């Protein structure tokens, strides 16, 4: 597991770390796990729209960025990935272009957007990262938040941003009528389509998401554990209805990024709330969400804990790290608790005002950390 920065912890910082460890580990005391420390650079982006709670086109904070966003084009042209290798793959995915594809699922045409890494070679099996947008958002605009396209080119994985019906996912909370749509079946149909058209390694399929998308990524990991190698959830602990009705069927490595001052999804658990939005369900605390996966994986109960360097003293955040390793099949659970952080993607764009969603940490790059986490885990062969 890669963590940004090597830490020298003061007595005050140790107190904070002990508090985080107690919150996340529920006061268990076993030998700490090993962790590898590395350096990450914050991802800075000035492009994109508000992705979570508002229509992006009506968000005043996004208007200055619209011109920049024009480079993130979507193409609907027909492509034949099997005919491409090496440099010729650039004809499939020009720079900053997503390929829109459609699959029929339960009688409905469902859209998703693909970024093909530079130098794509159909003869080589690639990892697949599927990243789900938050509620009220658009899959085609997710890269302005995550910056995953750059990582896809650098690291050589296929990237997909699916689109939810009415900009939402049926993540198991049974709210707002979204349970009418079978998004789990859509995921399976989309994955089968991708496996037919693109040369994907079925042991390296990963899911990630923010908010509603983070809830959905966890829901998929519980329902389809043989299809998914690891899961990343940003600003989304475990919904209590899922905690109370589901159990992990197989070991599943999970990484969380959770703002301790999230004004929408409370770090300590409770009802999800945002202005006029009601009946959004409730979530477990960060501690209980973490323990759900720790116990399911049979990881070590006591985490390796660190306070990461304050790379940007002006962002109003500090990052606490906890790693529970030693799980079955090499599984682990990792938590980045963002002290002062909000309902945001660490290292990503401040997509709405701090008064609305809270602060975005610039001390870490969640996307880079997620990929480092993913590439260390693969699903067992069936």
C-alpha positions as a printed NumPy array, in Angstrom:
array([[  0.   ,   0.   ,   0.   ],
       [  1.395,   3.411,  -0.938],
       [  1.003,   6.364,   1.408],
       [  2.228,   9.901,   0.695],
       [  5.19 ,  11.015,   2.724],
       [  7.272,   9.691,   5.61 ],
       [  6.018,  10.931,   8.957],
       [  7.701,  12.067,  12.153],
       [  4.89 ,  12.284,  14.682],
       [  4.924,  14.774,  17.55 ],
       [  3.313,  14.058,  20.905],
       [  0.321,  16.15 ,  19.884],
       [  0.037,  14.328,  16.568],
       [  0.315,  10.987,  18.348],
       [ -2.676,  11.948,  20.451],
       [ -4.677,  12.676,  17.321],
       [ -3.579,   9.404,  15.753],
       [ -4.555,   7.435,  18.831],
       [ -7.978,   9.051,  18.686],
       [ -8.382,   8.092,  15.04 ],
       [ -7.142,   4.572,  15.688],
       [ -9.597,   4.2  ,  18.547],
       [-12.43 ,   5.458,  16.383],
       [-11.609,   3.217,  13.448],
       [-10.251,   0.157,  15.248],
       [-12.881,   0.215,  17.994],
       [-10.154,   0.016,  20.646],
       [ -8.805,  -3.426,  19.635],
       [ -5.107,  -3.981,  20.35 ],
       [ -3.132,  -6.461,  18.194],
       [  0.297,  -6.095,  16.5  ],
       [  0.33 ,  -3.33 ,  13.884],
       [  0.543,  -4.211,  10.21 ],
       [  3.366,  -3.187,   7.912],
       [  2.893,  -0.347,   5.4  ],
       [  5.071,   1.009,   2.633],
       [  5.482,   4.779,   2.469],
       [  5.786,   6.693,  -0.798],
       [  5.324,  10.189,  -2.183],
       [  2.263,  11.468,  -4.03 ],
       [  1.576,  14.803,  -5.683],
       [ -1.784,  16.531,  -5.279],
       [ -3.816,  16.576,  -8.47 ],
       [ -4.778,  20.134,  -9.331],
       [ -7.629,  20.701, -11.777],
       [ -9.397,  23.863, -12.785],
       [-11.83 ,  22.163, -15.143],
       [-15.147,  20.431, -14.696],
       [-18.564,  21.035, -13.212],
       [-20.317,  20.456,  -9.942],
       [-20.717,  16.71 ,  -9.805],
       [-22.743,  15.802,  -6.761],
       [-25.734,  17.822,  -5.628],
       [-26.533,  20.286,  -8.395],
       [-27.132,  20.263, -12.11 ],
       [-23.619,  21.038, -13.401],
       [-24.932,  23.382, -16.065],
       [-26.74 ,  25.53 , -13.5  ],
       [-23.94 ,  25.726, -10.958],
       [-22.549,  29.288, -10.856],
       [-19.215,  28.013,  -9.523],
       [-18.723,  26.027, -12.738],
       [-19.318,  28.781, -15.298],
       [-15.704,  30.007, -15.46 ],
       [-14.602,  26.457, -16.219],
       [-16.878,  25.679, -19.151],
       [-14.405,  26.815, -21.791],
       [-11.731,  24.557, -20.338],
       [-14.117,  21.614, -20.336],
       [-14.614,  21.691, -24.104],
       [-11.444,  19.647, -24.527],
       [-13.082,  16.731, -22.717],
       [-15.035,  15.661, -25.782],
       [-17.211,  12.607, -26.179],
       [-17.181,  10.682, -29.421],
       [-19.948,   8.364, -30.57 ],
       [-17.998,   6.996, -33.503],
       [-17.958,   3.23 , -34.026],
       [-14.641,   1.655, -33.063],
       [-13.048,  -1.739, -33.497],
       [-10.613,  -2.199, -30.618],
       [ -9.489,  -5.621, -31.868],
       [ -7.802,  -3.995, -34.877],
       [ -5.62 ,  -1.693, -32.8  ],
       [ -2.224,  -2.168, -31.267],
       [  0.503,   0.165, -30.111],
       [  0.493,   3.65 , -31.592],
       [ -2.515,   2.91 , -33.83 ],
       [ -4.674,   2.905, -30.709],
       [ -4.629,   6.7  , -30.782],
       [ -7.263,   6.545, -33.504],
       [ -9.551,   4.964, -30.889],
       [ -9.18 ,   7.591, -28.209],
       [ -7.743,  10.976, -29.152],
       [ -6.406,  13.024, -26.26 ],
       [ -9.103,  14.072, -23.761],
       [-11.798,  12.127, -25.596],
       [-14.208,   9.616, -24.114],
       [-15.828,   6.992, -26.314],
       [-19.557,   6.709, -25.65 ],
       [-20.91 ,   3.176, -25.829],
       [-24.365,   1.757, -25.181],
       [-25.576,  -1.58 , -23.902],
       [-29.152,  -2.817, -23.602],
       [-29.986,  -3.855, -20.055],
       [-33.467,  -5.003, -19.088],
       [-34.883,  -3.396, -22.216],
       [-33.232,  -0.009, -21.66 ],
       [-30.311,   1.555, -23.513],
       [-27.662,   2.398, -20.932],
       [-24.659,   4.641, -21.612],
       [-21.091,   4.547, -20.397],
       [-17.917,   6.371, -21.414],
       [-14.545,   4.745, -22.079],
       [-11.063,   6.207, -21.987],
       [ -8.5  ,   4.064, -23.825],
       [ -4.921,   4.393, -22.53 ],
       [ -2.254,   5.603, -24.918],
       [ -0.562,   2.791, -26.78 ],
       [ -3.497,   0.417, -26.317],
       [ -2.682,  -3.031, -27.676],
       [ -5.617,  -5.415, -28.063],
       [ -3.315,  -8.411, -27.718],
       [ -2.495,  -7.487, -24.094],
       [ -4.99 ,  -7.892, -21.254],
       [ -5.578,  -4.659, -19.358],
       [ -6.891,  -3.851, -15.876],
       [-10.273,  -2.111, -15.851],
       [-11.26 ,   0.73 , -13.509],
       [-14.96 ,   1.592, -13.407],
       [-15.693,   4.864, -11.599],
       [-19.241,   5.856, -10.626],
       [-20.421,   9.463, -10.392],
       [-22.25 ,  10.912,  -7.409],
       [-25.931,  11.766,  -7.308],
       [-27.168,  14.396,  -9.793],
       [-23.922,  14.054, -11.778],
       [-22.761,  13.031, -15.246],
       [-20.357,  10.207, -16.034],
       [-18.928,  12.088, -19.012],
       [-17.741,  14.86 , -16.666],
       [-16.262,  12.738, -13.905],
       [-12.689,  13.128, -15.107],
       [-12.746,  16.814, -14.234],
       [-13.041,  15.652, -10.633],
       [-10.781,  12.58 , -10.575],
       [ -8.102,  13.059, -13.242],
       [ -8.166,   9.302, -13.865],
       [ -7.618,   9.741, -17.628],
       [ -4.053,  10.928, -17.031],
       [ -3.403,   7.95 , -14.765],
       [ -4.96 ,   5.618, -17.335],
       [ -2.442,   6.818, -19.927],
       [  0.471,   6.618, -17.518],
       [ -0.372,   3.257, -15.956],
       [ -2.088,   1.476, -18.836],
       [ -5.556,   0.606, -17.538],
       [ -8.894,   0.899, -19.324],
       [-11.14 ,   3.498, -17.679],
       [-14.954,   3.584, -17.729],
       [-17.368,   6.203, -16.399],
       [-20.943,   4.794, -16.456],
       [-24.072,   6.951, -16.441],
       [-26.877,   6.355, -13.953],
       [-30.554,   6.789, -14.799],
       [-31.72 ,  10.247, -13.722],
       [-28.117,  10.785, -12.595],
       [-28.435,   8.316,  -9.719],
       [-27.526,   4.749,  -8.79 ],
       [-29.669,   2.164,  -7.056],
       [-27.156,   1.573,  -4.268],
       [-29.397,  -0.468,  -1.98 ],
       [-30.725,   2.429,   0.122],
       [-34.148,   2.186,  -1.561],
       [-34.656,   5.939,  -1.864],
       [-36.398,   8.296,  -4.286],
       [-37.673,   5.484,  -6.466],
       [-34.186,   4.655,  -7.751],
       [-34.782,   1.063,  -6.629],
       [-36.987,   0.687,  -9.713],
       [-33.825,   0.359, -11.797],
       [-31.585,  -2.685, -11.642],
       [-28.167,  -1.074, -11.78 ],
       [-26.492,  -4.284, -10.609],
       [-27.757,  -5.97 , -13.775],
       [-26.602,  -2.969, -15.814],
       [-23.118,  -3.385, -14.328],
       [-23.076,  -7.06 , -15.318],
       [-24.328,  -6.34 , -18.834],
       [-21.832,  -3.505, -19.259],
       [-18.966,  -5.654, -17.984],
       [-19.9  ,  -8.495, -20.346],
       [-19.987,  -5.997, -23.227],
       [-16.587,  -4.598, -22.27 ],
       [-15.079,  -8.079, -21.989],
       [-16.348,  -8.945, -25.471],
       [-15.015,  -5.799, -27.131],
       [-11.898,  -4.989, -25.144],
       [ -9.183,  -7.316, -23.903],
       [ -9.813,  -7.036, -20.152],
       [ -8.173,  -9.061, -17.411],
       [-11.159, -10.472, -15.457],
       [ -8.997, -10.783, -12.327],
       [ -8.279,  -7.026, -12.347],
       [-11.674,  -5.319, -12.503],
       [-11.931,  -2.499,  -9.954],
       [-14.784,  -0.224,  -8.87 ],
       [-14.634,   3.258,  -7.362],
       [-17.08 ,   6.071,  -6.735],
       [-17.964,   9.164,  -4.772],
       [-21.063,   9.693,  -2.62 ],
       [-23.957,   7.808,  -4.282],
       [-21.331,   6.237,  -6.547],
       [-19.253,   5.174,  -3.536],
       [-22.279,   3.541,  -1.94 ],
       [-22.951,   1.736,  -5.212],
       [-19.341,   0.541,  -5.552],
       [-19.605,  -1.082,  -2.113],
       [-23.013,  -2.569,  -2.945],
       [-21.587,  -4.18 ,  -6.085],
       [-18.619,  -5.512,  -4.123],
       [-20.996,  -7.271,  -1.756],
       [-23.325,  -8.664,  -4.415],
       [-20.735,  -9.557,  -7.09 ],
       [-17.491, -10.292,  -5.227],
       [-16.262, -12.72 ,  -7.892],
       [-16.419,  -9.956, -10.517],
       [-14.525,  -7.288,  -8.554],
       [-10.939,  -7.318,  -7.304],
       [-11.053,  -4.241,  -5.015],
       [-13.258,  -1.265,  -4.154],
       [-12.638,   2.438,  -3.436],
       [-15.252,   4.648,  -1.782],
       [-14.921,   8.433,  -1.474],
       [-17.253,  10.421,   0.81 ],
       [-19.369,   7.312,   1.311],
       [-19.175,   5.022,   4.342],
       [-21.496,   2.023,   4.491],
       [-25.272,   2.681,   4.489],
       [-26.826,   1.226,   7.618],
       [-29.398,  -0.768,   5.624],
       [-26.555,  -2.52 ,   3.823],
       [-24.595,  -3.014,   7.05 ],
       [-27.635,  -4.661,   8.65 ],
       [-28.726,  -6.864,   5.736],
       [-25.541,  -7.868,   3.88 ],
       [-22.336,  -9.629,   4.773],
       [-19.17 , -10.005,   2.693],
       [-19.346, -13.247,   0.736],
       [-15.647, -13.325,  -0.057],
       [-12.578, -11.296,   0.931],
       [-12.711,  -7.808,  -0.601],
       [-10.006,  -5.169,  -0.278],
       [-11.583,  -1.765,   0.367],
       [-10.138,   1.736,   0.628],
       [-12.061,   4.676,   2.102],
       [-11.529,   8.445,   1.849],
       [-13.835,  10.058,   4.403],
       [-14.059,  13.706,   5.445],
       [-14.311,  14.101,   9.2  ],
       [-16.222,  17.373,   8.657],
       [-18.431,  16.12 ,   5.808],
       [-21.609,  18.248,   6.041],
       [-23.686,  15.797,   3.982],
       [-22.618,  12.275,   4.986],
       [-21.598,  12.296,   8.676],
       [-18.235,  10.736,   9.562],
       [-19.644,   9.517,  12.884],
       [-22.744,   8.055,  11.266],
       [-26.387,   9.083,  11.139],
       [-28.865,  10.52 ,   8.624],
       [-27.613,  11.845,   5.296],
       [-28.716,  15.448,   5.023],
       [-28.501,  18.338,   2.613],
       [-30.779,  21.397,   2.711],
       [-34.079,  20.41 ,   1.077],
       [-33.078,  16.791,   0.443],
       [-34.717,  14.435,   2.923],
       [-35.111,  10.699,   3.382],
       [-31.686,   9.922,   1.93 ],
       [-31.172,   7.098,   4.401],
       [-28.453,   6.954,   7.003],
       [-24.913,   5.644,   7.232],
       [-22.791,   3.785,   9.718],
       [-19.871,   5.594,  11.315],
       [-16.446,   5.402,   9.724],
       [-15.47 ,   3.034,  12.54 ],
       [-18.381,   0.642,  12.015],
       [-18.083,   0.77 ,   8.229],
       [-14.417,  -0.108,   8.464],
       [-15.002,  -2.908,  10.952],
       [-17.648,  -4.408,   8.664],
       [-14.961,  -5.086,   6.039],
       [-12.174,  -5.815,   8.547],
       [-14.22 ,  -8.568,  10.17 ],
       [-15.474,  -9.894,   6.834],
       [-11.901, -10.164,   5.56 ],
       [-10.546, -11.351,   8.938],
       [ -7.87 ,  -8.676,   8.866],
       [ -5.667,  -7.781,  11.805],
       [ -7.861,  -5.858,  14.225],
       [ -5.318,  -3.164,  15.076],
       [ -4.292,  -0.844,  12.262],
       [ -1.016,   0.67 ,  11.254],
       [ -1.675,   4.399,  11.796],
       [  0.065,   7.518,  10.542],
       [ -0.496,  11.23 ,  10.343],
       [  0.542,  12.319,   6.87 ],
       [  2.567,  15.469,   6.085],
       [  0.666,  18.74 ,   5.848],
       [  1.728,  19.451,   2.266],
       [ -0.679,  22.373,   1.906],
       [ -1.001,  24.252,   5.218],
       [ -3.599,  26.536,   3.625],
       [ -6.211,  23.879,   2.784],
       [ -7.469,  23.524,   6.353],
       [ -7.087,  19.733,   6.439],
       [ -4.833,  17.053,   7.883],
       [ -4.871,  13.441,   6.761],
       [ -4.935,  10.437,   9.104],
       [ -4.158,   7.003,   7.703],
       [ -5.085,   3.556,   9.043],
       [ -4.317,   0.208,   7.391],
       [ -5.775,  -3.131,   8.456],
       [ -3.788,  -5.828,   6.664],
       [ -3.404,  -9.609,   6.955],
       [ -6.864, -10.479,   5.628],
       [ -7.836, -13.66 ,   3.846],
       [ -6.42 , -13.926,   0.348],
       [ -4.143, -10.93 ,   0.951],
       [ -7.086,  -8.587,   1.504],
       [ -6.802,  -5.343,   3.466],
       [ -8.881,  -2.355,   4.496],
       [ -7.417,   1.151,   4.356],
       [ -8.946,   4.386,   5.643],
       [ -7.888,   7.964,   4.935],
       [ -9.658,  10.149,   7.478],
       [ -9.512,  13.781,   6.375],
       [ -9.542,  16.009,   9.444],
       [-11.345,  19.181,   8.351],
       [-12.259,  17.546,   5.025],
       [-15.72 ,  17.623,   3.493],
       [-17.827,  15.79 ,   0.934],
       [-15.022,  16.03 ,  -1.596],
       [-12.443,  14.099,  -3.633],
       [ -9.01 ,  14.662,  -2.007],
       [ -6.663,  16.255,  -4.503],
       [ -9.548,  16.885,  -6.901],
       [-11.491,  19.993,  -7.81 ],
       [-13.457,  22.036,  -5.284],
       [-16.634,  21.393,  -7.284],
       [-18.893,  23.467,  -5.033],
       [-18.388,  26.073,  -2.332],
       [-16.868,  25.072,   0.992],
       [-20.066,  26.244,   2.627],
       [-21.947,  23.614,   0.661],
       [-19.687,  20.548,   0.582],
       [-16.764,  21.383,   2.856],
       [-13.036,  21.546,   2.202],
       [-10.977,  19.591,  -0.333],
       [ -7.667,  18.275,   0.974],
       [ -4.567,  19.102,  -1.079],
       [ -2.291,  16.929,   1.033],
       [ -2.999,  13.742,  -0.936],
       [ -4.14 ,  12.693,  -4.394],
       [ -6.966,  10.19 ,  -3.915],
       [ -6.882,   9.012,  -7.533],
       [ -3.192,   8.139,  -7.459],
       [ -3.574,   6.377,  -4.116],
       [ -6.602,   4.443,  -5.365],
       [ -4.688,   3.142,  -8.359],
       [ -1.686,   2.161,  -6.205],
       [ -4.126,   0.283,  -3.959],
       [ -5.905,  -1.394,  -6.864],
       [ -2.818,  -2.637,  -8.643],
       [ -1.716,  -4.499,  -5.51 ],
       [ -4.874,  -6.621,  -5.528],
       [ -6.368,  -9.092,  -7.976],
       [ -9.351, -11.422,  -7.736],
       [ -8.659, -15.145,  -7.361],
       [ -9.152, -17.18 , -10.516],
       [-12.419, -19.077, -10.604]])
